[in-house]
Amino acid sequence: MASDEEVQARARALSSPVRLRILRLCLHKARTNKEIADLLGINPATSLHHVRTLLANGFIEAEEERRGKRGAKEVPYRATKKSWGTRIPDASPVLVETFLQEIDGLSPDEIQVMRVGLKLSEENQKEFTKRMSDLVAEYALRPSEEDGLATSLFVAHHVDQTAN
């Protein structure tokens, strides 16, 4: 069982859109700090700070060192999927911001969107969210398919303030 300090450290580690994007980048392919920095358009020192935070909390793990193009030592990192089961207090703002950063620059035909209004009893709302969560978890915890297409899913369920 994790201590309160460990739980808080893990929550803080996942409270950054940059760190969540690093996890996504390292989910299906191990990436070095330089690759991560280049893909995110950030300074390698900034990227390294975020990588170290994720590494210290077990959200990524280092793979075997390799030599880069100029003979420099490179350490590739891969996401452990530990973040999937980690609760983040007040997660909505960071998840929405991460989503917006990840879709920035995509054309509308590169994003599939579903939107529906529901009016359900409290019991049916709980059933609905549990079934959605179970379905997403089933697919999220499957091993990556080598020939698969890497995609992302963002689901938001909220009270419709204008329809009540």
C-alpha positions, 0 to 999 in steps of 0.5 A: 500500500502506498503512503500518503506521500507517494500518492501525492507525489504520483498525483503531482507527477500526473498534474502536468499536460507535458508529462501526460503527453510524454506518457503518450509518446512513450506508450507504444514506442520507447523514446529518448529525452532528445526525441521527446523534446523534439516531438514536443518542441521543448528544451531538452533540459525541460523535457529531462526534468519531466522525464525524471519526475515520471521515472521517479514515480514509476510511470516510465521505465528506462530501457537498455542504453544505446549509442546515438548517431554521434556515439553519445549515450541515449536512454530510451524510456517506455510508459509502464501504464501505471498511470492508468490506475492512478487517481488524479485529484481535480483531473479535469483541467489538466486532462482537457488542456492535454487534449487541446494540446494534442489536437492542436494542428489536426484538421477536423477530419482527423478527429472523430467526435461523438456528442449526445445528451442523456437524461438518466437516473443516478443509478443509470448514470453510475451504470453508464460511467462504469460500463464506459470505464470498463470498456476503455480499461479493457482496451487500454490495458491490452498489449500494443499491436505492432501493426496498429495505428496509435490513437487517443481517446478523450471522454468527458461526461458532464452535467448539462446546465442548460437543459435541466 
